[in-house]
Amino acid sequence: MSGRRDNQLEFGGDFWLPGGDADPKAGVLQVGPGMAPTIATAEPLLSPMREVSRTSDPDGRTTVIQEDAEEDLTIPVTIHGLDDHGRPLTLISATTVYWGTPDEAGYVHRFRGIQAVAGGHVRGRDHRFTGFRVRLRNTEAWRPWLHQAQRTAGVPLADGGSVALEDLPGSGQASQPALWLAGQALQPSTLREVGTYFVQPLISLFTLATGRACPPLAFQVQEDSPGGPWWDVYSAALQADEETTSRRRDQAHWLLRPADLGLSQVGTWLDKVHLLGPLPAVVADLTQADAISLDTQALLLATVAEGLHRRLYPDDLRFHEDKNLNTEVAERVQAAAGDAVDLIHAKAKDAVNGLLKHVGDPGYPKRLARLANAAGDTAPEITGRTPRWKNLVSDIRNEYAHRISGDFLNDKDVDDRLTVAFSLRWLLTTMLLLQSGIDASVLRTRLAAHEPYRRFLLNAQEWCPSIYTPS
């Protein structure tokens, strides 16, 4: 029997392993916010014993010899099913979490999977889709812009397909309208690829824009888009919908307004997914990461800063703007240094060549300065006295990388790391949002009026007066 219990959904029906639909087992698929989907069956779908031989005895009986095969229960499988209404169900990458005597509900076999699909039989993790829809927390504020004529059409993406806003009933609900971000006619992609190249980047963009966590509330895919049926996808990544009046009032405290970030910027952002990679997700995750230690935040952001510079400015060089000339100088430096130490120790030349392998690349402080200058027009105060700031960030990063000191942090160390963590968070947020194509003057206005950003600038004057105290 299918139904809803609290925030959980239950799909009662029959289940089988692919190819075993002639012998289905009664059971239930359970899904819900924050929980990994599970299937429980009244009869086992797999056995911890494997048949190795079968012989016919003279008396007409059959002798079966089995061996232990508990490892078979640990191998991920795909499970198909039909619920009581004939709706196809799939549990992907399912492994056994219980096998034995009937539990309180009468089930003897229980699986936990990575994702469950309601609406179709998925082959497995390699099944491909060309459309997706996702609901994110806090995005209902964009509803008014959906109803403006110029925003209703989809925005084309560089790799094919388009992205649009759609006003539709929420997943699993009869009538409650909800705002969905949708992509259609995309390159065929697995569920993991859809999550990597579309859903997570959208989560990151709206989290950076609002300064609030924007987890997925519902997720659907379309095998053949446009026009094909939509299938609901459930996983532990989905969160409960908590849209409230207080959250709507919270919009006044967001960094950006819905009018600042339209479909054009969303499309531009998705077109840069391959350029930016996973870097935006790290910065966005730290937006609401109150429990992460200060050391962890400073280390993560200092690392992301170098990665972002490499992605945005791959042509920056140390010695010369011309790549060939820069390479020539770097090779001469390596050769001269290697020759200089060749007679000191048998391994000295190899060690020096290894250390100087990237001598032609810009150093970390220079990368920081480039990012600071690029963000300067939008957030002119973000790095204070930039030469001193880049040295501080570089020193802190080297401290983590080389563990120069094993001591615990003193008050000055804490102030320095607060400065590094918060300045890098705002610098990287600024640089990333600019990649979406948002107007730099709009972002500058929003930052100047944003209370958390202004509070950082005031606090930084106390943490590191040599960098942030006005001259």
N, C-alpha and C positions, 0 to 999 in steps of 0.2 A: 504494500500500500504506500502510495506516495503522499507526501505532505510536508508541512513546515512545523518545526519545533523550536521556539525562541527564534534565534537567528540562523538556525540550521535547516537545511532542506534534506528530505529523505525521499529517495526514489526506490520504491519496492518493485521487484520484478524477478526476472530470470537472468542468470549470468553464465558465461562460458569462456574458455580460452579460445582464441582463433582456431577455427577448424573443428571445434567441439560443440557446435550449435545443435547437434542432434541429441546431446545429453546435457541440457542446461540444468543449473542448480538454483533453487529459490534463494533469494537474498535481498540485500538492501544496499544502496549507495548513499553514503552520508557526506554532505558537503556543508561548508559554512565559513564565515569570515575568520581568517586567521588560523584555520585548521587544514591539515593535509587531508585530501579526500580519501575515504575508506570504503571498502566493500566487504560485507560479511555475508557468508553463505551457510545454509543449514546443512549442506553436504560439502565435503572438501573438493576443491578444484584441482589440487595437487596432493601428492602423497610423499611422505618422507622415506618411503620404501620403493625400490626399483626392482622390477622383475628381471632376473638374469636367465632363467630357463623354465620351461614348461614341458612335462612329460606325461604320457598316458600310461597309467598302471594297468596290469592284467585284469584287475577287478573292475575296470571301467572308470575308476577315479582319476583325477588329474593332480599331479604333484607340481606345485609352483615353488620355486626357490627365489627368494628376494634378498637384496642387500640394502644396507643403510644408504639412504640418499638424501640426508637432511640438507645437503648443499643445494639441492634443487629448489628448496624453499627460499633460498637467498637470491636466486637469479631473478632479475626484474622481468616481468611479463606484462603483456597487454591483455586486458580483460574486456570483453564485449558483453552487452546485455540489452534487454528490452524492458522498459518499465511497464507498469500495469496498463498504461494507455498506448503501448506500442511505440514509445519514443526510444530511439537508439541511444545507448549509453556506452561510454568507453572510460576505462581507468588506465592511465599511461604510467609505465615504469612502476608497476605494482610489485611489492615484495610482501611476503608473509610476516605478520607480526603476532599471529596466534594460530595454533593448530592443536586440536585436542578435543577433550570432552566438551559437550555443549555448555556455553556460558549462560548467564541469566536470561538472555534473550533467545537462547536456543541455537546459537550459531557455533559452528565447529571450526570455521576457517575465516580468518580476518586478514585483509590486505590493506596496506597503506600505499598510496600512489603519489606521484608528483603533481599530476593534473588530471582532472576529470572533464570529459566533454559530454554534454547533454544535447542530443540532436543528430548525432552521426556516429558511425563506426570508424574510428581513426586507426590506421595501420599501426601506428606507433610514433616514436619521436621524429621519424623522418617524413611524416605526412605533411603536405604543403598546402598553404592557403594563400589567397590573393586579396583578401579583405579582412579588416579588423574594426572593431568598435570598442572603445573603453570609456568608462566613466571614472573621473577623478574627483576626489574630495576638493571642495572649494572652487570648482570650476562653474558652478551654477551661476556665479556672478556674470558670466559671459553670455547668459541667455538673451539680454536685451540686444546685444550686438548681432546675435543670430537672426533676429527679426528685421534687421536693416537690410534692405534689398541688396546692397552692394556686398554684403558679407555672406549671403546664403549660398552662393556658388562655391564649388570646391576649388582649391588652389592646386595647380599641377605641381608634381614633384620631379626633380631632375632625372631620377632613375625610372620614371614611369609611374602612372597612377596619379592619385590626387588625395588630398586631405580636406575634410569638411567638418562643420559642426552640424549635429542632427538633434532634434528635439523628439524624443521617443519615450515610450514607457520604460521604466526601470526593469532590469532583468529580474525575472521571477515575480513581478508585481502585475496586478491586473490593469491599473490605470495611472498610477503615479508617474507624471512626466519627469523626464530627466534629460540632462544635456550630455551628449556623447561626442567624443572626438572619433572620427571615422576615416579610414583609409580604404580605397577601393582600386581595383585594376592594378594592383601592385605586382612586382615580380614574385613568383611563387616562393613562399617562405615557410619554414617550420615554425611551430609555436615558440621555440626558443629564439629563433631569428626575429619573429614579430616582436617578442618582448625586448630583445636587445636593441633593435634598430628603430623601433617605433614607440612602444609603450614606455620603456624606461627613459628615453630622451624626453618624452612629453611630461613624465613625472618630474624630471629634473628641471625642465623649463618653467613649469608652473610653480614649482617649489621655490626656485630662485626669484621668480617674479613676485610672489606673494610673501615670501619669508615664512611660509607655513607649510607643514607637511601636506602633500597632495597624493596620498596612496591611491591605488586603484580600488574602486568599489564594485565594479562589474566589468566583465571582459567577454567579448564575443568574436568569433571568427567566421569567415565565409570561404568555403572551398572554391567556389566559382563566382567571382564578382566582376561586375555587378549582376544582380538578379538571382543569385543562388540563395538557398536558405541560410539563416544565421544560426550558429551553434553556440550555446553558452559554455564557457570554460571556467572551471573552478580550481582554485589552488590556495595554499596558505598565504600567498601574497595579497589576496583580496581582504579588504578591511570592511567593517560595518559602517553603514552610512550614518553619520552623526550630524547632519545638517540641522542647525538650530538657529533661532532668532539671534542669539548672542554671537554666533559665528558670522551671520550676515552683518552685524554691527562691527565686527572685527575688520571688515574690508577697509575702513578708514585708516587702519594701521599697516596695511600692506605696502610693500615698496612700490609696485606698479598698480595702475588702475586697469580695469578691463579694456578701456578705450585705448590704452597704450600698446596693448599686445593683441593684434588681430591675427586672422588666418594667414595673412601674408608673412608675418614674422614666424608663425608656426611652421609654415612651409619652408622658409629659409633655414630655420633651425634643423628640421629633419634632413634637409639637403646637406647639412654639415656634420651629420652623425659620423661618417667615416673619417672626417678630419679630426673631430674632437675626441672620438672614442669614448672610453668610460670616465674621462676626467670630470665632466659636469656632474655626474652622479656622486662623486666623492664630495664635491663642494656642496651640492644640494643636501646630501645626507647629514652634513654637519650643521645645517641650518637649525634642526631641532634636536641635535644630539647633546642634550644636557648632561647625560651620564658619562660621556666620553672624557677621559682625562685631558688636562691641558697639554701634557706632553704629546699625547696621541694626535690632538688637533694640530699642534704646531708642526709635527713631523709630517703628517699627511699633506697639509697645505703647502709646506715648503717643497715637498716632492712634486705635487701637482703643478706648482708654479714653473718648475723646470720643464715638465712635460708639456704644459700649455705653450710655453715659448717655443719649444721645438716644433710643435704642430702648427703654430701660427706663423713663425718666422724661420722656416727651414733653410733659408738662404743666408742667414746671418753667419758671418765668419769672423775669425779673430784677427788675422793679419792683413787681409786685402779683400775688397769687395768682389774682385774677379776670382771665381772659383779655382781656375787653373793656377793663377799666381799664388793664391792662398795655399793650395796643395803643394806647390813647389817650395814655398817658404817652410811649411810644416815638415816636409820630408828632409829638407836641409837641416832644420833644427834637430830632428830625430837623429840624423846621421852624425852631426857634429857632437851631440851629447853622447851618443853611443860610442863614438871613437874616443871621446875624452875619458871614459871610464873603463874602456876595454881592458886595460892593463892592471886595473885596480883589483878586480875579482873576476873569476871565470863566468859568473852569472850576472855580473853588473850590467853588461850591455843589453842582455835580454830584459832585465828588470827595467832599465831606463826606457827601452823601446816600448815596453808594455805601458809604462806610466805616461809616455808621450804619444800614445796611439791616437789620441783625440786632441793633440795640441793645437790643431787648426780650428777647432770649434771654440765658440765664445765661452768664457768662463761663467760660472754661476752668477756672480755679482753683475756681470754685463747683461745676462738674460733678465735679471730682476729689473735693472735700469730700463731695459727696452719695454718691459711690461708697464712699468710705472709711467714712462713717457707716453705710451700709447693710451693709457687711461687718464692722463693728466688733464685733458680738456674736459672730460666728463666728471672726474672726481679729483680736482686739483690738490686737495689737502690730504689725500688718502695715504701718502707715504711721507708726509712732512718734509724734512730735509733728506731728499732721496739718497745722496751719497752716504750719509750716516745710516739711513734705514737699510739700504742694501747690504751694508757691512754687518749690521746686527742680524738680519735674516740669515746671511751666509754663515756667520759664526754659530748661530743656533743650529742650523742644519748640519754643519760639520761636527758639532758637539754630539748630536745624535748618531751621525754616521760613524764616527771614530771613537765614541765613548771616551773622550779625553779625560773627563773627570768622573769618578764613581760616587761623588758626594750627592746628597740630597739637595734639593733646591732651597736657596735662601730667599729672602724677600725680593732682592733685586733680580734674581733668576726668574722668579714668578712674574714680576712686572715685565721683564724682557719677553717672556714667552706669551704673556697676555697681548703684548703689543704685536708680536709676530703673528699670532693666531688670528687676532681680529683684523689687523691690517691686510693680511693675505686673504682672509675671507671676503672682505669688501672689494679688494683689488680684483680677485678672481671672479667674483660675482659680476662686477662691472664689465670686465673683459668678455665674459661668457654671454651676458645679455646683449652686448654690442654685436656679438656674432649672429644674433637672431635678426639683425637689421633694424632694431628699435632705434628711433631717433635719438642721437646722442644728447641733444639739448633737452629732450623730455626726460631722459634718464638723469641728467644732471640736476634738473629741477626737482625730480622725485627724491634723489639722494639728499639734496640740501634740506628738504622738508621732512626726511624720514627720521623719526626720533631715535631708533637704535643706532643709526649711523652717526647722528649728531652726538649721541651719548659716547660713542666710541672715540670721537675726536676730542671730547672733553676729558675722558678718562686717560687717553694717550698722553695728554699734557702732564698728567701726574705720574703715569708709569714711566715714560721716557721723555722728560722735559728737553733733553739735548736734541731730540728729533722733532718734537711736536710743539714746543713752546713758541708762540709767534715771536719773530725777531723785532 
